[in-house]
Amino acid sequence: MSYADKVFIDMCRDIIDNGVSTEGEKVRPKWEDGSFAYTLKKFCVVNRYDLSKEFPALTLRRTGIKSCVDELLWIWQRKSNNVHDLKPHIWDSWADEDGSIGKAYGYQMSVKHQYKEGMMDQVDRVIYDLKNNPYSRRIMTNIYVHQDLHEMNLYPCAYSMTFNVTKKNDSDKLVLNGILNQRSQDVLAANNWNVCQYAVLMHMLAQVCDMQVGEFVHVIADAHIYDRHIALVEELISREPLPAPTFWLNPKVKDFYEFTPDDVRLDNYETGPQIKNIPIAV
């Protein structure tokens, strides 16, 4: 069984059995037919994955690794906030007529800030510190910028990464660990998508900074299953999990800005059938 499957099954079971319902409360999201989208939710779900042991892709259903990597690079590498620069169409509902989602996600990564070492954006600052100050406790990003929220078509869900470097006792190799903070997550639609994205990010950063990957911790403040997703989730977590796939990252790439989705691959990735036409609350 993939460890990611166990984490996902346990999380979903806990939300369905012990979660709090928002039915009848004042909520923002609506379904396409205009009715309010209520959820079962759990506060502060914390999931931990040891990336040195296996890649955390679900086998209960397939996660499209190249598509989620394309979105990751859209934010972290291309630093774009325009859906025309992105192959998947997951952001189309929040884009304006020009394709912009406002001052969100990639826009915040592109903004340069003044540091003692010079002008850098958040991504370049992370890479600089991992290479030059690996034991710093200040290696992090944050795209939940209050002064720009009114110009964002959607407030960031996954908004902060904190990196922390350790060392294995039996090796001089540095180990890269990371924490993803997420204010809100649609568990069925987005959980493993985000987990795979940021696991790939950690593999990429570890490779270009000459480190090994360590632990990835995912902290979700509001982990929820929408009312119209509950039956889909019940069916999904009743499936038989399969062994985890093998992760491959092109070892020739040593510059973060040279990675493409084709440099990432999941080998021996066997999964259950895909769930199609998942309704999305907006």
C-alpha positions as protocol buffer text, in pm:
chain_id: "A"
residue {
  index: 1
  type: MET
  ca { x: 0 y: 0 z: 0 }
}
residue {
  index: 2
  type: SER
  ca { x: 118 y: 350 z: -79 }
}
residue {
  index: 3
  type: TYR
  ca { x: 168 y: 545 z: 244 }
}
residue {
  index: 4
  type: ALA
  ca { x: -10 y: 839 z: 79 }
}
residue {
  index: 5
  type: ASP
  ca { x: -318 y: 617 z: 39 }
}
residue {
  index: 6
  type: LYS
  ca { x: -319 y: 535 z: 411 }
}
residue {
  index: 7
  type: VAL
  ca { x: -289 y: 902 z: 505 }
}
residue {
  index: 8
  type: PHE
  ca { x: -567 y: 998 z: 265 }
}
residue {
  index: 9
  type: ILE
  ca { x: -803 y: 721 z: 374 }
}
residue {
  index: 10
  type: ASP
  ca { x: -752 y: 796 z: 745 }
}
residue {
  index: 11
  type: MET
  ca { x: -801 y: 1170 z: 689 }
}
residue {
  index: 12
  type: CYS
  ca { x: -1119 y: 1129 z: 487 }
}
residue {
  index: 13
  type: ARG
  ca { x: -1263 y: 876 z: 731 }
}
residue {
  index: 14
  type: ASP
  ca { x: -1198 y: 1114 z: 1019 }
}
residue {
  index: 15
  type: ILE
  ca { x: -1359 y: 1410 z: 838 }
}
residue {
  index: 16
  type: ILE
  ca { x: -1670 y: 1213 z: 744 }
}
residue {
  index: 17
  type: ASP
  ca { x: -1709 y: 1047 z: 1086 }
}
residue {
  index: 18
  type: ASN
  ca { x: -1601 y: 1332 z: 1313 }
}
residue {
  index: 19
  type: GLY
  ca { x: -1612 y: 1649 z: 1105 }
}
residue {
  index: 20
  type: VAL
  ca { x: -1827 y: 1953 z: 1175 }
}
residue {
  index: 21
  type: SER
  ca { x: -2097 y: 2043 z: 920 }
}
residue {
  index: 22
  type: THR
  ca { x: -2134 y: 2398 z: 789 }
}
residue {
  index: 23
  type: GLU
  ca { x: -2488 y: 2333 z: 665 }
}
residue {
  index: 24
  type: GLY
  ca { x: -2711 y: 2631 z: 737 }
}
residue {
  index: 25
  type: GLU
  ca { x: -2416 y: 2856 z: 820 }
}
residue {
  index: 26
  type: LYS
  ca { x: -2306 y: 3164 z: 625 }
}
residue {
  index: 27
  type: VAL
  ca { x: -2068 y: 3029 z: 361 }
}
residue {
  index: 28
  type: ARG
  ca { x: -1916 y: 3184 z: 47 }
}
residue {
  index: 29
  type: PRO
  ca { x: -1884 y: 2898 z: -209 }
}
residue {
  index: 30
  type: LYS
  ca { x: -2174 y: 2807 z: -436 }
}
residue {
  index: 31
  type: TRP
  ca { x: -2242 y: 2525 z: -680 }
}
residue {
  index: 32
  type: GLU
  ca { x: -2297 y: 2591 z: -1048 }
}
residue {
  index: 33
  type: ASP
  ca { x: -2674 y: 2587 z: -993 }
}
residue {
  index: 34
  type: GLY
  ca { x: -2644 y: 2872 z: -742 }
}
residue {
  index: 35
  type: SER
  ca { x: -2706 y: 2672 z: -424 }
}
residue {
  index: 36
  type: PHE
  ca { x: -2469 y: 2708 z: -131 }
}
residue {
  index: 37
  type: ALA
  ca { x: -2188 y: 2451 z: -105 }
}
residue {
  index: 38
  type: TYR
  ca { x: -2168 y: 2316 z: 249 }
}
residue {
  index: 39
  type: THR
  ca { x: -1891 y: 2099 z: 389 }
}
residue {
  index: 40
  type: LEU
  ca { x: -1786 y: 1856 z: 657 }
}
residue {
  index: 41
  type: LYS
  ca { x: -1465 y: 2000 z: 800 }
}
residue {
  index: 42
  type: LYS
  ca { x: -1182 y: 1929 z: 1041 }
}
residue {
  index: 43
  type: PHE
  ca { x: -959 y: 2194 z: 1192 }
}
residue {
  index: 44
  type: CYS
  ca { x: -581 y: 2168 z: 1157 }
}
residue {
  index: 45
  type: VAL
  ca { x: -511 y: 1842 z: 982 }
}
residue {
  index: 46
  type: VAL
  ca { x: -137 y: 1764 z: 984 }
}
residue {
  index: 47
  type: ASN
  ca { x: -2 y: 1498 z: 747 }
}
residue {
  index: 48
  type: ARG
  ca { x: 363 y: 1394 z: 734 }
}
residue {
  index: 49
  type: TYR
  ca { x: 544 y: 1222 z: 446 }
}
residue {
  index: 50
  type: ASP
  ca { x: 902 y: 1094 z: 441 }
}
residue {
  index: 51
  type: LEU
  ca { x: 1007 y: 1169 z: 83 }
}
residue {
  index: 52
  type: SER
  ca { x: 1326 y: 967 z: 125 }
}
residue {
  index: 53
  type: LYS
  ca { x: 1113 y: 651 z: 151 }
}
residue {
  index: 54
  type: GLU
  ca { x: 853 y: 695 z: -123 }
}
residue {
  index: 55
  type: PHE
  ca { x: 678 y: 949 z: -337 }
}
residue {
  index: 56
  type: PRO
  ca { x: 334 y: 1040 z: -192 }
}
residue {
  index: 57
  type: ALA
  ca { x: 112 y: 982 z: -497 }
}
residue {
  index: 58
  type: LEU
  ca { x: -230 y: 827 z: -443 }
}
residue {
  index: 59
  type: THR
  ca { x: -296 y: 495 z: -608 }
}
residue {
  index: 60
  type: LEU
  ca { x: -668 y: 497 z: -524 }
}
residue {
  index: 61
  type: ARG
  ca { x: -700 y: 716 z: -833 }
}
residue {
  index: 62
  type: ARG
  ca { x: -446 y: 874 z: -1065 }
}
residue {
  index: 63
  type: THR
  ca { x: -289 y: 1212 z: -997 }
}
residue {
  index: 64
  type: GLY
  ca { x: -181 y: 1376 z: -1323 }
}
residue {
  index: 65
  type: ILE
  ca { x: 180 y: 1442 z: -1233 }
}
residue {
  index: 66
  type: LYS
  ca { x: 275 y: 1648 z: -1540 }
}
residue {
  index: 67
  type: SER
  ca { x: -30 y: 1873 z: -1504 }
}
residue {
  index: 68
  type: CYS
  ca { x: 28 y: 1940 z: -1136 }
}
residue {
  index: 69
  type: VAL
  ca { x: 399 y: 2004 z: -1201 }
}
residue {
  index: 70
  type: ASP
  ca { x: 303 y: 2249 z: -1477 }
}
residue {
  index: 71
  type: GLU
  ca { x: 91 y: 2443 z: -1226 }
}
residue {
  index: 72
  type: LEU
  ca { x: 369 y: 2432 z: -968 }
}
residue {
  index: 73
  type: LEU
  ca { x: 619 y: 2573 z: -1219 }
}
residue {
  index: 74
  type: TRP
  ca { x: 361 y: 2830 z: -1332 }
}
residue {
  index: 75
  type: ILE
  ca { x: 370 y: 2970 z: -978 }
}
residue {
  index: 76
  type: TRP
  ca { x: 726 y: 2903 z: -860 }
}
residue {
  index: 77
  type: GLN
  ca { x: 929 y: 2917 z: -1180 }
}
residue {
  index: 78
  type: ARG
  ca { x: 736 y: 3118 z: -1439 }
}
residue {
  index: 79
  type: LYS
  ca { x: 588 y: 3330 z: -1156 }
}
residue {
  index: 80
  type: SER
  ca { x: 279 y: 3395 z: -1362 }
}
residue {
  index: 81
  type: ASN
  ca { x: -72 y: 3496 z: -1264 }
}
residue {
  index: 82
  type: ASN
  ca { x: -219 y: 3449 z: -1613 }
}
residue {
  index: 83
  type: VAL
  ca { x: -404 y: 3129 z: -1707 }
}
residue {
  index: 84
  type: HIS
  ca { x: -285 y: 3161 z: -2067 }
}
residue {
  index: 85
  type: ASP
  ca { x: 60 y: 3055 z: -1938 }
}
residue {
  index: 86
  type: LEU
  ca { x: -86 y: 2738 z: -1786 }
}
residue {
  index: 87
  type: LYS
  ca { x: -187 y: 2419 z: -1967 }
}
residue {
  index: 88
  type: PRO
  ca { x: -447 y: 2287 z: -1716 }
}
residue {
  index: 89
  type: HIS
  ca { x: -772 y: 2487 z: -1701 }
}
residue {
  index: 90
  type: ILE
  ca { x: -824 y: 2466 z: -1325 }
}
residue {
  index: 91
  type: TRP
  ca { x: -794 y: 2842 z: -1275 }
}
residue {
  index: 92
  type: ASP
  ca { x: -1020 y: 2951 z: -1560 }
}
residue {
  index: 93
  type: SER
  ca { x: -1320 y: 3016 z: -1332 }
}
residue {
  index: 94
  type: TRP
  ca { x: -1120 y: 3281 z: -1143 }
}
residue {
  index: 95
  type: ALA
  ca { x: -959 y: 3453 z: -1442 }
}
residue {
  index: 96
  type: ASP
  ca { x: -1075 y: 3780 z: -1595 }
}
residue {
  index: 97
  type: GLU
  ca { x: -1125 y: 3840 z: -1968 }
}
residue {
  index: 98
  type: ASP
  ca { x: -748 y: 3879 z: -2013 }
}
residue {
  index: 99
  type: GLY
  ca { x: -665 y: 3558 z: -1827 }
}
residue {
  index: 100
  type: SER
  ca { x: -536 y: 3725 z: -1511 }
}
residue {
  index: 101
  type: ILE
  ca { x: -621 y: 3604 z: -1160 }
}
residue {
  index: 102
  type: GLY
  ca { x: -501 y: 3935 z: -1014 }
}
residue {
  index: 103
  type: LYS
  ca { x: -211 y: 3988 z: -774 }
}
residue {
  index: 104
  type: ALA
  ca { x: -220 y: 3625 z: -664 }
}
residue {
  index: 105
  type: TYR
  ca { x: 10 y: 3322 z: -659 }
}
residue {
  index: 106
  type: GLY
  ca { x: 283 y: 3370 z: -922 }
}
residue {
  index: 107
  type: TYR
  ca { x: 252 y: 3748 z: -906 }
}
residue {
  index: 108
  type: GLN
  ca { x: 359 y: 3744 z: -540 }
}
residue {
  index: 109
  type: MET
  ca { x: 653 y: 3516 z: -620 }
}
residue {
  index: 110
  type: SER
  ca { x: 772 y: 3761 z: -886 }
}
residue {
  index: 111
  type: VAL
  ca { x: 787 y: 4066 z: -659 }
}
residue {
  index: 112
  type: LYS
  ca { x: 1145 y: 4157 z: -570 }
}
residue {
  index: 113
  type: HIS
  ca { x: 1235 y: 4262 z: -218 }
}
residue {
  index: 114
  type: GLN
  ca { x: 1540 y: 4440 z: -79 }
}
residue {
  index: 115
  type: TYR
  ca { x: 1768 y: 4220 z: 132 }
}
residue {
  index: 116
  type: LYS
  ca { x: 2117 y: 4282 z: 269 }
}
residue {
  index: 117
  type: GLU
  ca { x: 2247 y: 4067 z: -17 }
}
residue {
  index: 118
  type: GLY
  ca { x: 2055 y: 4265 z: -281 }
}
residue {
  index: 119
  type: MET
  ca { x: 1719 y: 4258 z: -461 }
}
residue {
  index: 120
  type: MET
  ca { x: 1561 y: 3913 z: -486 }
}
residue {
  index: 121
  type: ASP
  ca { x: 1216 y: 3762 z: -522 }
}
residue {
  index: 122
  type: GLN
  ca { x: 1098 y: 3495 z: -276 }
}
residue {
  index: 123
  type: VAL
  ca { x: 1201 y: 3196 z: -487 }
}
residue {
  index: 124
  type: ASP
  ca { x: 1551 y: 3327 z: -550 }
}
residue {
  index: 125
  type: ARG
  ca { x: 1583 y: 3409 z: -180 }
}
residue {
  index: 126
  type: VAL
  ca { x: 1498 y: 3050 z: -85 }
}
residue {
  index: 127
  type: ILE
  ca { x: 1751 y: 2908 z: -330 }
}
residue {
  index: 128
  type: TYR
  ca { x: 2017 y: 3159 z: -218 }
}
residue {
  index: 129
  type: ASP
  ca { x: 1973 y: 3068 z: 148 }
}
residue {
  index: 130
  type: LEU
  ca { x: 1960 y: 2692 z: 88 }
}
residue {
  index: 131
  type: LYS
  ca { x: 2294 y: 2722 z: -91 }
}
residue {
  index: 132
  type: ASN
  ca { x: 2459 y: 2978 z: 135 }
}
residue {
  index: 133
  type: ASN
  ca { x: 2280 y: 2969 z: 473 }
}
residue {
  index: 134
  type: PRO
  ca { x: 2128 y: 2620 z: 491 }
}
residue {
  index: 135
  type: TYR
  ca { x: 2088 y: 2620 z: 869 }
}
residue {
  index: 136
  type: SER
  ca { x: 1898 y: 2947 z: 868 }
}
residue {
  index: 137
  type: ARG
  ca { x: 1557 y: 2928 z: 1038 }
}
residue {
  index: 138
  type: ARG
  ca { x: 1424 y: 3202 z: 811 }
}
residue {
  index: 139
  type: ILE
  ca { x: 1393 y: 3017 z: 480 }
}
residue {
  index: 140
  type: MET
  ca { x: 1030 y: 3058 z: 384 }
}
residue {
  index: 141
  type: THR
  ca { x: 783 y: 3206 z: 138 }
}
residue {
  index: 142
  type: ASN
  ca { x: 447 y: 3377 z: 193 }
}
residue {
  index: 143
  type: ILE
  ca { x: 200 y: 3479 z: -75 }
}
residue {
  index: 144
  type: TYR
  ca { x: -90 y: 3575 z: 155 }
}
residue {
  index: 145
  type: VAL
  ca { x: -16 y: 3948 z: 132 }
}
residue {
  index: 146
  type: HIS
  ca { x: -294 y: 4145 z: 300 }
}
residue {
  index: 147
  type: GLN
  ca { x: -230 y: 4470 z: 116 }
}
residue {
  index: 148
  type: ASP
  ca { x: -294 y: 4293 z: -217 }
}
residue {
  index: 149
  type: LEU
  ca { x: -590 y: 4072 z: -121 }
}
residue {
  index: 150
  type: HIS
  ca { x: -842 y: 4315 z: -269 }
}
residue {
  index: 151
  type: GLU
  ca { x: -670 y: 4271 z: -607 }
}
residue {
  index: 152
  type: MET
  ca { x: -671 y: 3889 z: -597 }
}
residue {
  index: 153
  type: ASN
  ca { x: -950 y: 3702 z: -775 }
}
residue {
  index: 154
  type: LEU
  ca { x: -898 y: 3419 z: -525 }
}
residue {
  index: 155
  type: TYR
  ca { x: -716 y: 3435 z: -193 }
}
residue {
  index: 156
  type: PRO
  ca { x: -424 y: 3187 z: -187 }
}
residue {
  index: 157
  type: CYS
  ca { x: -512 y: 2846 z: -40 }
}
residue {
  index: 158
  type: ALA
  ca { x: -161 y: 2699 z: -15 }
}
residue {
  index: 159
  type: TYR
  ca { x: 13 y: 3016 z: 93 }
}
residue {
  index: 160
  type: SER
  ca { x: 342 y: 2944 z: 270 }
}
residue {
  index: 161
  type: MET
  ca { x: 640 y: 2708 z: 254 }
}
residue {
  index: 162
  type: THR
  ca { x: 892 y: 2687 z: 536 }
}
residue {
  index: 163
  type: PHE
  ca { x: 1216 y: 2501 z: 469 }
}
residue {
  index: 164
  type: ASN
  ca { x: 1444 y: 2351 z: 732 }
}
residue {
  index: 165
  type: VAL
  ca { x: 1774 y: 2173 z: 672 }
}
residue {
  index: 166
  type: THR
  ca { x: 1907 y: 1889 z: 887 }
}
residue {
  index: 167
  type: LYS
  ca { x: 2185 y: 1634 z: 847 }
}
residue {
  index: 168
  type: LYS
  ca { x: 2176 y: 1257 z: 865 }
}
residue {
  index: 169
  type: ASN
  ca { x: 2387 y: 1115 z: 1144 }
}
residue {
  index: 170
  type: ASP
  ca { x: 2558 y: 867 z: 914 }
}
residue {
  index: 171
  type: SER
  ca { x: 2626 y: 1111 z: 631 }
}
residue {
  index: 172
  type: ASP
  ca { x: 2757 y: 1457 z: 556 }
}
residue {
  index: 173
  type: LYS
  ca { x: 2472 y: 1508 z: 308 }
}
residue {
  index: 174
  type: LEU
  ca { x: 2229 y: 1782 z: 402 }
}
residue {
  index: 175
  type: VAL
  ca { x: 1859 y: 1693 z: 420 }
}
residue {
  index: 176
  type: LEU
  ca { x: 1587 y: 1929 z: 301 }
}
residue {
  index: 177
  type: ASN
  ca { x: 1261 y: 1929 z: 497 }
}
residue {
  index: 178
  type: GLY
  ca { x: 958 y: 2146 z: 433 }
}
residue {
  index: 179
  type: ILE
  ca { x: 623 y: 2253 z: 575 }
}
residue {
  index: 180
  type: LEU
  ca { x: 335 y: 2358 z: 349 }
}
residue {
  index: 181
  type: ASN
  ca { x: 77 y: 2575 z: 522 }
}
residue {
  index: 182
  type: GLN
  ca { x: -267 y: 2577 z: 364 }
}
residue {
  index: 183
  type: ARG
  ca { x: -560 y: 2780 z: 496 }
}
residue {
  index: 184
  type: SER
  ca { x: -827 y: 2573 z: 320 }
}
residue {
  index: 185
  type: GLN
  ca { x: -849 y: 2260 z: 108 }
}
residue {
  index: 186
  type: ASP
  ca { x: -1113 y: 2080 z: -97 }
}
residue {
  index: 187
  type: VAL
  ca { x: -989 y: 1733 z: -3 }
}
residue {
  index: 188
  type: LEU
  ca { x: -1137 y: 1538 z: -293 }
}
residue {
  index: 189
  type: ALA
  ca { x: -1041 y: 1782 z: -568 }
}
residue {
  index: 190
  type: ALA
  ca { x: -706 y: 1909 z: -446 }
}
residue {
  index: 191
  type: ASN
  ca { x: -543 y: 1715 z: -163 }
}
residue {
  index: 192
  type: ASN
  ca { x: -311 y: 1480 z: -349 }
}
residue {
  index: 193
  type: TRP
  ca { x: -262 y: 1736 z: -626 }
}
residue {
  index: 194
  type: ASN
  ca { x: -105 y: 1975 z: -374 }
}
residue {
  index: 195
  type: VAL
  ca { x: 87 y: 1700 z: -194 }
}
residue {
  index: 196
  type: CYS
  ca { x: 246 y: 1582 z: -519 }
}
residue {
  index: 197
  type: GLN
  ca { x: 324 y: 1938 z: -630 }
}
residue {
  index: 198
  type: TYR
  ca { x: 515 y: 2033 z: -320 }
}
residue {
  index: 199
  type: ALA
  ca { x: 684 y: 1695 z: -293 }
}
residue {
  index: 200
  type: VAL
  ca { x: 816 y: 1756 z: -646 }
}
residue {
  index: 201
  type: LEU
  ca { x: 922 y: 2109 z: -546 }
}
residue {
  index: 202
  type: MET
  ca { x: 1124 y: 1968 z: -258 }
}
residue {
  index: 203
  type: HIS
  ca { x: 1291 y: 1712 z: -487 }
}
residue {
  index: 204
  type: MET
  ca { x: 1378 y: 1989 z: -734 }
}
residue {
  index: 205
  type: LEU
  ca { x: 1519 y: 2225 z: -472 }
}
residue {
  index: 206
  type: ALA
  ca { x: 1713 y: 1945 z: -305 }
}
residue {
  index: 207
  type: GLN
  ca { x: 1871 y: 1848 z: -637 }
}
residue {
  index: 208
  type: VAL
  ca { x: 1977 y: 2200 z: -738 }
}
residue {
  index: 209
  type: CYS
  ca { x: 2108 y: 2271 z: -387 }
}
residue {
  index: 210
  type: ASP
  ca { x: 2296 y: 1938 z: -358 }
}
residue {
  index: 211
  type: MET
  ca { x: 2080 y: 1798 z: -78 }
}
residue {
  index: 212
  type: GLN
  ca { x: 1868 y: 1492 z: -9 }
}
residue {
  index: 213
  type: VAL
  ca { x: 1494 y: 1510 z: 42 }
}
residue {
  index: 214
  type: GLY
  ca { x: 1363 y: 1450 z: 391 }
}
residue {
  index: 215
  type: GLU
  ca { x: 1024 y: 1509 z: 547 }
}
residue {
  index: 216
  type: PHE
  ca { x: 735 y: 1698 z: 392 }
}
residue {
  index: 217
  type: VAL
  ca { x: 470 y: 1819 z: 638 }
}
residue {
  index: 218
  type: HIS
  ca { x: 131 y: 1937 z: 513 }
}
residue {
  index: 219
  type: VAL
  ca { x: -68 y: 2157 z: 753 }
}
residue {
  index: 220
  type: ILE
  ca { x: -430 y: 2227 z: 653 }
}
residue {
  index: 221
  type: ALA
  ca { x: -623 y: 2473 z: 869 }
}
residue {
  index: 222
  type: ASP
  ca { x: -964 y: 2384 z: 720 }
}
residue {
  index: 223
  type: ALA
  ca { x: -967 y: 2039 z: 557 }
}
residue {
  index: 224
  type: HIS
  ca { x: -1312 y: 1983 z: 414 }
}
residue {
  index: 225
  type: ILE
  ca { x: -1524 y: 1751 z: 204 }
}
residue {
  index: 226
  type: TYR
  ca { x: -1812 y: 1917 z: 19 }
}
residue {
  index: 227
  type: ASP
  ca { x: -2162 y: 1779 z: 65 }
}
residue {
  index: 228
  type: ARG
  ca { x: -2183 y: 1672 z: -300 }
}
residue {
  index: 229
  type: HIS
  ca { x: -1845 y: 1495 z: -270 }
}
residue {
  index: 230
  type: ILE
  ca { x: -1917 y: 1270 z: 28 }
}
residue {
  index: 231
  type: ALA
  ca { x: -2049 y: 974 z: -173 }
}
residue {
  index: 232
  type: LEU
  ca { x: -1758 y: 1005 z: -417 }
}
residue {
  index: 233
  type: VAL
  ca { x: -1507 y: 1004 z: -130 }
}
residue {
  index: 234
  type: GLU
  ca { x: -1675 y: 705 z: 35 }
}
residue {
  index: 235
  type: GLU
  ca { x: -1638 y: 508 z: -289 }
}
residue {
  index: 236
  type: LEU
  ca { x: -1280 y: 624 z: -338 }
}
residue {
  index: 237
  type: ILE
  ca { x: -1155 y: 524 z: 7 }
}
residue {
  index: 238
  type: SER
  ca { x: -1325 y: 184 z: -21 }
}
residue {
  index: 239
  type: ARG
  ca { x: -1086 y: 88 z: -302 }
}
residue {
  index: 240
  type: GLU
  ca { x: -787 y: -140 z: -258 }
}
residue {
  index: 241
  type: PRO
  ca { x: -462 y: 61 z: -242 }
}
residue {
  index: 242
  type: LEU
  ca { x: -166 y: -37 z: -458 }
}
residue {
  index: 243
  type: PRO
  ca { x: 212 y: -2 z: -411 }
}
residue {
  index: 244
  type: ALA
  ca { x: 361 y: 346 z: -439 }
}
residue {
  index: 245
  type: PRO
  ca { x: 517 y: 445 z: -772 }
}
residue {
  index: 246
  type: THR
  ca { x: 885 y: 520 z: -824 }
}
residue {
  index: 247
  type: PHE
  ca { x: 972 y: 888 z: -862 }
}
residue {
  index: 248
  type: TRP
  ca { x: 1217 y: 1001 z: -1130 }
}
residue {
  index: 249
  type: LEU
  ca { x: 1360 y: 1352 z: -1164 }
}
residue {
  index: 250
  type: ASN
  ca { x: 1598 y: 1431 z: -1449 }
}
residue {
  index: 251
  type: PRO
  ca { x: 1940 y: 1425 z: -1275 }
}
residue {
  index: 252
  type: LYS
  ca { x: 2097 y: 1645 z: -1544 }
}
residue {
  index: 253
  type: VAL
  ca { x: 1903 y: 1955 z: -1437 }
}
residue {
  index: 254
  type: LYS
  ca { x: 2100 y: 2163 z: -1187 }
}
residue {
  index: 255
  type: ASP
  ca { x: 1923 y: 2498 z: -1237 }
}
residue {
  index: 256
  type: PHE
  ca { x: 1573 y: 2531 z: -1092 }
}
residue {
  index: 257
  type: TYR
  ca { x: 1468 y: 2751 z: -1384 }
}
residue {
  index: 258
  type: GLU
  ca { x: 1549 y: 2480 z: -1637 }
}
residue {
  index: 259
  type: PHE
  ca { x: 1304 y: 2220 z: -1505 }
}
residue {
  index: 260
  type: THR
  ca { x: 1005 y: 2132 z: -1723 }
}
residue {
  index: 261
  type: PRO
  ca { x: 716 y: 1890 z: -1659 }
}
residue {
  index: 262
  type: ASP
  ca { x: 898 y: 1641 z: -1884 }
}
residue {
  index: 263
  type: ASP
  ca { x: 1178 y: 1621 z: -1625 }
}
residue {
  index: 264
  type: VAL
  ca { x: 939 y: 1452 z: -1382 }
}
residue {
  index: 265
  type: ARG
  ca { x: 804 y: 1098 z: -1410 }
}
residue {
  index: 266
  type: LEU
  ca { x: 625 y: 838 z: -1198 }
}
residue {
  index: 267
  type: ASP
  ca { x: 731 y: 487 z: -1297 }
}
residue {
  index: 268
  type: ASN
  ca { x: 526 y: 175 z: -1220 }
}
residue {
  index: 269
  type: TYR
  ca { x: 230 y: 397 z: -1134 }
}
residue {
  index: 270
  type: GLU
  ca { x: -73 y: 171 z: -1115 }
}
residue {
  index: 271
  type: THR
  ca { x: -399 y: 323 z: -995 }
}
residue {
  index: 272
  type: GLY
  ca { x: -770 y: 276 z: -961 }
}
residue {
  index: 273
  type: PRO
  ca { x: -1005 y: 440 z: -1214 }
}
residue {
  index: 274
  type: GLN
  ca { x: -1029 y: 817 z: -1230 }
}
residue {
  index: 275
  type: ILE
  ca { x: -1327 y: 1001 z: -1084 }
}
residue {
  index: 276
  type: LYS
  ca { x: -1463 y: 1220 z: -1361 }
}
residue {
  index: 277
  type: ASN
  ca { x: -1676 y: 1533 z: -1356 }
}
residue {
  index: 278
  type: ILE
  ca { x: -1616 y: 1624 z: -991 }
}
residue {
  index: 279
  type: PRO
  ca { x: -1841 y: 1924 z: -916 }
}
residue {
  index: 280
  type: ILE
  ca { x: -1634 y: 2225 z: -809 }
}
residue {
  index: 281
  type: ALA
  ca { x: -1769 y: 2492 z: -574 }
}
residue {
  index: 282
  type: VAL
  ca { x: -1670 y: 2848 z: -665 }
}
